[in-house]
Amino acid sequence: MTGRTVAVLLAAGAGTRLGRGPKALLPHGGRPLVEHVAGVLADGGCDQVVVVIGAGAPRVAAATDLHAARVVVNDDWATGMASSLRAGVAAALEPRDGEAPARVVVAHVDQPGVTPEDVARLLATHRPGRVTASRWAGAPAPEGGRPRWAHPLVLDAAHAGPAAAGAVGDAGARAFLRAHADLIDVVVHPGDGRDVDTEADLDLLA
């Protein structure tokens, strides 16, 4: 695998359904969840991690140690995940030392079960010009037998900008994935890839 890998960690949400403040600050393993997931992405092989924060941004910044990451504040976070994706991808695609990234990983802060091995598996499978999405072996079967594409996912750098540009509301890159299904390779991970969305999901936080 040649060229840099930059991860975009979407961590701007307010966690309204859960009602415990920004998900970035949920405790996991003795530290804020956003620190944990940023570390997983780095340990899995990402050369740089861009963390997008929004809700409670000053509090999140003050309560976390993200010195190894680049932190981007999305002031439009309340409009939905799409604005965070655009902000994160724009930062990720900026050249560093004159070199643009080869691929962009998109991950969500509310998936504490993702491991460095999962990230490494995605990167090892990814091919230039393609999109590599996750599928979780323990997740419910997709309705109607349709393919289920989940996060984290890897976008060739050439696709990252268009995927972010086409995002609307909370749909993220979904419109791009549906329009370009022929570009997608799927990696199956163990586990169920659950999000921390409600009180019933708090068992994911140790």
N, C-alpha and C positions, 0 to 999 in steps of 0.2 A: 504494500500500500504506500503510495507516494503522495506528497503534499500534506498540508496541515488539515487537521480536523478541529472544528470549532463547535462547541455545544451551546445551544440556547436553552436555558432553563427558565421556563415560564412560572413565575412566582409572584405575580402581581395581584392575584385575587383576594377578595375580602373574606372568603370563607363564610358567606352569609348563611348557607344552609346548615353548616355545622354550628355556627353561632359562638365560635371561640376566637374570633379575631382572624387576622391574616394567617393563611395556612403556612406561610413561610416560617412563622414563629412557633408552630406546634412542636412540642418537645419529642425528640426521638433519640434514643441512645445517649441521653445526657446533654444534648445540644439541640439548637433549633433545626427543624427539618430541612430548611434550605441549605444549611451547612452540610448536612449529611448527604443530600442528593448531589450537590455540587462536587463533593468529594468522590462519590460513586462515579460520576461522569469523568473526572480526571483520572481516577484509578483504572477506569475501563479503557483508557487510551486516548481521550480527548486532549489535544494540546492546549486548548484555551476554553474556558467556560464563561459565557456571558449570562449573567443573572438579571432577569427583568423583574423589578419590583414596582409596586404601585400603591395599593391600599396600605395606609399606615407607613409609607416609605421612610419617614424620618425615624420612626420607632424600629422598623426592621433594620435599617442601616446601623442604628446605635446598638442594637441587641445582638448583632451577628458579627462573626469574623469571616469576611469574604475577601481578605486581602489577596488571595491567590486568584480571584476571579475578577472579571470586569463587570461592574454593576451599572445597569442602565435603569433610570427611573422613567416609567411610563405614566405621565400625568393623565392620560386618557384611558386608564385601566377600566374605568366604570363602563365604557362602551362595549367591552367584551374582550375575549382572548385575542381576537384578530389584531387589535391595536398593539398588544404586547408582542405578538409574533412578528409584526412588521418592524417594531422597534428593535427587537432582538436580532432579527435576521440582518437588518441594515448595519448594526454594529458588528455582527459576525463576519460580514462580507468585506469589511474594511481591510485593506492589505496591512500586513505587519512586516516591517523590515523589507518592504517592497514585494512581499509575497502574499497573494490572495489565497484563501483557503480552497481546498479541493472538495470538501464536503462539510455539511452542516447537520449536526444531530439536534433534534428537537425533543425536549423532555419536559415533563410536568412535575412540579414540586410535590404534588399530593400522591405520588407513587413510591412510598418508602420501601416496598418490596423489591424494587429494581436493584440488581447487584452489579458490581464491576464486571462479572463474568457475562451477564446479559448484554452489557454495552460492548464488551470485547467481541462477543459472538456476532452482533450486528455489524461491527466494523470489519471483521474478518470476512463476512459474507458479501459486503457491499462491493458493487462493481461500478466503475466510472460510467457516468451518464444515466445511472439508474436511481431508483428510490428503494430503500430497504426498510420495511415496516415490521413491527413486532406482532406476534400473535401469541396469546397465553394459553398454555395447554389446559389449565384449570378454569378458564373463563367459560361462561355459558355459551352454548352453541349459537351461532348467528341465526337470526330469524330468516327463514326461507332459504337457508343454505348459502346465502351470499357471503363473500369473503369479508372477514372482519380485520380491519387494519387498526392497530393500536400503537401507542407510544411506549418507549421511545421509537423514533424513526430517523433514518439517515437520508438526507437529500443531497444529491450531487449539487455542487455549488451553482451550476447553471440553472438548476430547478428551484433553488431556495428563494430567489427573488420573486419569480412568478407565483410560487406557492403562497408566499406572504402577501403579495399584491392582490391576489384573488380571495383572500380570507375576509369573511364578513361575520360580525357579531362574535358569538362563541364557537363558531364552526371550525376555526383554525384552518388547517390545510385541507380540509375535507373536500372542498370543491375541486381543488387541483388533483387530488388523488382519484376522485371519481372520473374526472375528465381524462386522466392519463393512467388508467389501470394497467395498460400494457407495459408500463415502465416499472411496475412494482414487483419486487421480490419479497417474500415473507420468511421471517425466521421465527420458529416456534420456541418459546422459552418455557421452562418449568414454572410452576406457580400460576396465580390467576391474575396478576397485574392490577389488583384492585386499587381504586382511588379512595382516599379518605374524604368522603363526602358528608356522612352523617354520623351520629353517635354510634350507630351499629358498626362503623368501620374503625373505631378507636382501638380495637384490638390489634391493628396493624402497627400501632405506635408502641415501642417497647422502651 
